[in-house]
């Protein structure tokens, strides 16, 4: 698996992640300026959901892990045939906003505070779609491997796991990715102050552990998933939107 020494030796700090996202206004400005390519991801995910709705032929359930303020998923799900929405996030500040934003979803909505790695087993149901947006990369590789197994248990037989996450290019190291990401943010994120960019850089370089898509495929395969279908990858090769279906679904 071509181990990256940085990723192999890293350890997660959930409190540091929560502290960054409790300052939600900065993250909201990053999203609103499309610095993380949410507009393109929204378009690609919306088109894919159209096909899934036809495939299922019934209302679907949606689990949103690392849901943040819920706005992205609420906009994606508005007007769709939904049986229920569940959002989970580690930030109480974000969840307070999600309580307002998810009111536009015309289906029962449940919001839970917690670390999705440890709290996913507390959820009583299985889900047709499990979506993880820009959150899986906070887990070190060994925790990602474990988490794919937990996700598989929470996915319905016809369901899909959708992940939007930073990804390494083939053969790229963590340090190389971070170097070009920092260069890009310092050059392109000009709607933010220098202090705000520096705060985002500090969070990303200390808390993010992206993987190659090939590595994610291998980790997912251990829990019974087929290789990912890549729906979108940005032109800078920083982020990818991936769909994982189960082996049973494709057989």
N, C-alpha and C positions, 0 to 999 in steps of 0.2 A: 504493500500500500504506500510505498515511498513516504515514510514518516517525516513530517516537518518537526524538527526538534522543538520549535516554539509551541506549536499546537499540542505536541505530545506532553509537554511539561506544564502547560498552563493550568490555572485553577480559577474557577468562576467565583465572582463576588456579587451575589444577588443584591446586596445592599447598595453597592456602587451603581448598579444598573438602575435600581429603583430611584436613587437620588437624582440621577440625570433626568429620568422621565418625569419626576415630580416637578421639575422646572419645565412644564409642558409647553409654555409659550414659545420657547426657542425651537423645540422640535416641530411645533405647528408651523412656524415660519419656514423651516427647512422644507417641509412637505408642501406648503402653499406655493413656494417658489419652484417646485418640481425638481429640486436638486437630487431627489432619490428616484425620479422617473415614475412617480405614482400615476401620472396621466396615461402613459403608455401601458402600464401594468393594468390599470382599470379597464382600458379598452380591450386588451387581450383577454383578461379574465372574464369580462362581460360576454365577449363572443363565445368563449369556451362554455360558460354557464348556459348559454342558449342551447347548445348541443346537449349538455347534460340534462337539462329539463326535458328535452324531447326523449332522451334515452330512458329516463326514469318514468316519465308519464304520470307523475304524482308530485305533491308537495314534498320538498326536501328539508332536512334539518341541517343546521350550519353551526359548527363550533369554531369560534374565533379565538385562537390562543395568542396572547400578547396583543389583545384587541386595541389597546390604547384608548383614544377617545371615541372609538367606534364609528367615526365619520366615514372612513374609507369603505368599510363593509356595508354600512347603512346605505351609502349611495349605490354600491354594487347590487344590493339586494332589493332596493326599492322597486315595487311593482312586480316582483317575482313571486312564484307560487311556493311559499315558504311555510313549513309546519312549525318551525321554532328556531330561535336564535339564542346561543349561549356565548357570552364573551367572558374571558378571563384575563386579568392583567395584574402585575405586581404593584402598580402605582395607584393609590387611592385618588390622587388628583385627576389622573386620566379617566378613571372609572366614574368620577362625579360628572365629568363632561359626557361620557358615554351614556349615562342615564338620560341625558337630554337628547343626544344625537340618535339614539336607537328608537326613539318614539315614532320615527317615520316608518319603521318596519311594521308591516301589518301582520304580525304574528306574535305569539308569546315570546317575551325576551327575558333572559336571566343573565345577570352580571355577577361574577364572583371575583373577589380579590384573592391573589395568591400567586405563588411561583408555579408555573404550569408543569415544570418537571416533577415536582413532588405532589401537586394537588390534582393532577388529571385523574388519578384513581378515585377521587372523591366524587366525580361526576357520575350520575346514576345511569346514564343512557349511552347508546351508540349513535353515531352521526353519519349522515350521508356525505357531508363535506367537512373536512377539518382543514382550516386555513391558518397558516402561521406566517405572518407578515413581518419581515425584518426583525425576527426574534430568535430563530433557531441558532444563529451564529453566536449567541451569548453562551452557548453550552460548549464545553470542551469535547473533544472527539469521543472519549469513552462515554460521556453522558449522552451525546447524540445517538450513539449505538444503542444504549439502553432505552432512550426515549422513542426511537422508532418502534421498538417492541410494544411500548405502552400505547403509542398511537394506533398500531395495528389492532389492538384489543378494543379500541374505542371507535373503530371504523365499521360501518355497516357493510354487509357482503357486497353490495353494489356501489360502495362509496369511493371517494377519492380524497387523497391527501394533497393539498395545494400549498406549496412553499414558495414564498418570495424572499430571497436572501442574497447577501453578497456572496460571490463565488470567486475562487482563484482560477486563473487560466491554467491549462495543463502544464504541470511542472513548476508552477509559480510558488515561491515561498511566501510565508506570512509577511516577512519584512519587506519583500519586494512589492507585494500588494499594498501594504500600508504606505510605502514610500510614494507610489504613484497616486494613491488615493489622496494623501495629504497635499501633494503638488496640485492635484485637480481642484480640491476644495479651496485652497488658498488662492487659486487663479480664478475660479468660476463662481464661487459663492459670494458675489459682490453686493448682494442685497443685505448681507449681514455685516455687522461691525467686526473689526479684527478680533475683539474680545470674544464675540459670539462664535466666530469660526474656530478660535483657539479652544473654546470649551467643547465644541463638537469634536474636534481633533483629539482632545484629551480622552473623551469618552470612547471614541472608536478605536484608538490605538491601545487602550488599556483593557477594553472589555469585549472586543470582537474577535472571533475565531472562525473566519470563513474557511470553507473547504472547496476543493475541486468538485465539479458535478460528478465526475467519476468516483470520487471517494464517497459522496452522498449515495450514489447508486449502490456501491458495495455495502455500505452500512444498512441501507434500506432492504437490500436483498436478504440479509440475515434474518429479517422479520417477515419475509414473504411478499415483498413488493417487487414489481417489475421496474426496470430502469425508467427514469423520468422522461416524460414528454416535456420538452422545453418550449413554453409558449411565447416567451419574450426574453431577450437579452439586450441590454442597452449598448449603445455604440461605443462606450468606453470600456466595456467588458468588466464592469464592476458588479452588476446585479443580474439575477435570473429569476424568472417565474417558472416553476416546475410543477408538474402534476405526476403523482405516483399512484398507480392503480395496483391492486393486489394480483398476485399470480392466478388466484382462483377466478378473478374477473376475466382475465384474458384467455383462459383455457376453455 
